[in-house]
Amino acid sequence: MDSNEENVAAVIMAGGAGTRFWPLSTEARPKQFLHLFDSRSLLQKSFDRLAGLLPPHRILILTNAAFVALVHEQLPEVPVENIIGEPARRDTAAAVTLGAVLCRKRYGNPVIVTLTADHIIEPIALFQRTLLSAVHAAPTSGALYTFGIRPSYPATGYGYLELGRKVTEDDGIEHFQLLRFKEKPDLETARRYVASNAFLWNSGMFVWTAEAILQELATHLPEHLSNLSRVCDFDGTPHWPQALKAGFDSLKTISIDFAVMEKARDVRCAASNFFWTDVGGWLALRDFLPSDEDGNSYRGKITTLDAVENVVFVDDPEEEVVLIGVKDLIVVRIGQRTLVMHKDHAESIKRLLQKREDLK
């Protein structure tokens, strides 16, 4: 970054459970730590996207307390004191608030880039250019910035952003005032959104100054702010773990979108042209795995006969899966566990794990 961009910090939220990739993803090793595509995990890929923009000591990783050692193992470049283990899951509002008060204490009033640890974004150069566009705009406007993704199909698994007027354009990157955040729609509503050209997918990534987000938290989520500001008095002391636990105990579980973004005074969107997906479950791998002439996407060794449009993921390169006369199945073989389900039931994994604690 140039001299005008030095006061920037990043917060990567890496505390999710990622149950939809069971049995590869477990409570002990959730989605963000998996190597789904190559030798770099989703968390490592999120860190890599900041390469050349920020030094590791300006990047905070907010994760579950149980994953601190795993984050350190995967990101040894990040100082240990920058890996923050949340003692309880309280959704994204708690992570955003904690990240903001820590950045204020450690860095003054930086521009804070808040990212997720479990998405795929390509190409990195376009992502970085879009990110810097928001980083430049946030301090002068005082606005809370998010990134909207131009929808490529009427997705029902993503939230949407309704665009207002265009406020500026920066080297081809359009900035819009946001009118509303929309929850995940049904298919017909999603089709209307896409056809209107007035809606973008909500990526869950943000850029703002510490001052701007803290002002909005003071207005809309004062308990979070007061609790976690007190916690930060103990940052860097032996009392930090106990203070953090006490601060989290009384927090309600709520998302930053619902608690703040939907109510904030000035929310803007950088309309993003890079490819983005939250890799929400096994079906999402079809876009990244090789496929045969019958549309079977796979990792590992497979043999098929009259089998079409299946997704197969085998962790052991020595094992083989044989499919005969089946269609639209998801077949996963990990260790001593095998998952077979129709693609229409991909969302049922979470329900299964709620019923069977021993599978987690």
ABEGO torsion letter per residue (X at the ends): XBAAAABBBBBBBAABAGAAAOAABBAABBAAABBAABABBAAAAAAAAABGABBAAABBBBBBAAAAAAAAAABAABBAAABBBBABBAEAAAAAAAAAAAAAAAAEBBBBBBBBAABBBOBAAAAAAAAAAAAAAAAAAGBBBBBBBBBABBBAABBBBBBBBBABBBGGBBBBBBABBBBBBBAAAAAAAAAAGABBBBAGBBBBBAAAAAAAAAAABAAAAAAAAAAAAABGBAAAAAAAAAAAAABBBBBAAAAAAAABABBBBBBBABBBBAGABAAAAAAABBBBAAGBBBBEBBBBBGBBGBBBBBABAABBBBBBGBBGBBBBBBEABBBBBBAAAAAAAAAAAAABAAAX
